[in-house]
Amino acid sequence: MDKQTLIEKIKAMAAAPSCCAELRAAVKDYLDALGTSAEKNVAENLIAEIEADITTVENLVPFAHSDMAVQIFGAEGAKKFAAHADELKASGAKYCDCGACAPGVEILQHKAVLLA
C-alpha cells in the first residue's frame, strides 16, 4: 500500500464517530507533521496510539452487552450492536470492524510505509 492511500485511511479513521479524542489528536499531529523533519517521530506516536485504541473482539463483546452500550446506543441500538459483536466473535474476527478500528488494523499492517 502506498503512503497516500494510508493517509486517506488515516483521515477516514479520524472521521469515524467511533474514533476517540486521543487518536484524533494523534492523527492531527501526524497530518500537520507530513513533510517535516518531525514526521517519523509523529508517525511513531500515531502508530502507538492506534495500537492502544484498536478494540479486540474479546473486549468488544462484553462492552456490547453492557449497560454502557445501552446508555450510548439506546436499548434497541445496543441489542443490534451486541448481536453484531457476537457475529464477529462467531466468525473468528480478531478486531472490531467499526469505522475507526478497521482502518486502524490496515494502517498497522502497513506501518513500515509510514516509518520509511
N, C-alpha and C positions, 0 to 999 in steps of 0.2 A: 504494500500500500504506500502511496506517495504522501509526502508531507502535507500537501494542500488538501487531500482527501481527509487526512487525520485532523487537520484544522477545522474542516467542516463538521466532522464528527464531534470535536470538542465543543464547537458552538452549539450544535444540536443538543448535546448532553447538558450544557449550561441552561439552555432554553426550556428544558423539561420541567414541568411542575414538581416532579419528584426530586429535583436536584437541590441539595442542601446549600445553605448560605456559604459555608466554608469552601465548598467545591466551586461555587460560582465565583467567589473571590479569587481562588487559585487560577481559574480559567481567565478571569480579567487580567490578573498579573501576567499570565503567560502570553496572552494576546498583546498586551502592552509591551512585553519584552521581545517580541518577534523582531529579528534582525539586529538585535543589540548584543553586546558582549555578555549580558546577563541571561540571555535566552536559555542556555543549557542548564544553569542553576535553577532558574524558574521552572523549566521543564521537569527537573528532578522533583521539585516541590509539588508540581501538578500531579505527577505520577504517584507520589506518596499519598496525596490526598485522595486520588481515585482509588488506590488500593485500600485505604482506610474506610472509604464510603460505600464501596460495592457491597450489596447485600446478598449473602448466600441464601439459597432456598431453605436451608436448615434454620436460618434466623427469620426468614420471611414468613414461614408458615405459622409459628407461634404469634408473631405480630398480627398477621391477617386474622387470627381468631381472637384477638384481644379486645378489651373494652376501648383501648385507644383507637383501634381501627374503626370501631363503631362511632366514636366521637369525631373522627376525621371524615369518614365517608358516609355516615348515617347507617341505619340498620340494614337497609336493602343493599346499599353500596358495599358495606363490609361483608355481607353474605356473598356477593358476587366476587369480591376481592379474595375472600377465603377460599372459595371454590377454585378460582384461578390459581392461587398459591398451591392448593392441593393437587391440581392438574400438573403444575410444573414439577412438583415433587414426584408424582407418579410417573412422569415422563423421563425422569432421571436428570432433569436440568440441575445444574450446579448453582446458577446465579439467577437472581431476579431479572425479569425481562422488561422492566419499566423503561421509560424514556431516558433516564439517567444511567441506570446500570448497564443496559445492553450496549450502548456506545462505549461506555467505560471499559467493558470487557474487551471490546475490539481495539480500543486505544492501547490498552495494556499489552495486547498480543503483538502490537507493532511499536512498542515504546522505543525501541532502538532507533527508529526513524526520527523521533523527537530529540533523541540524545546525540545524534550524529553531528 
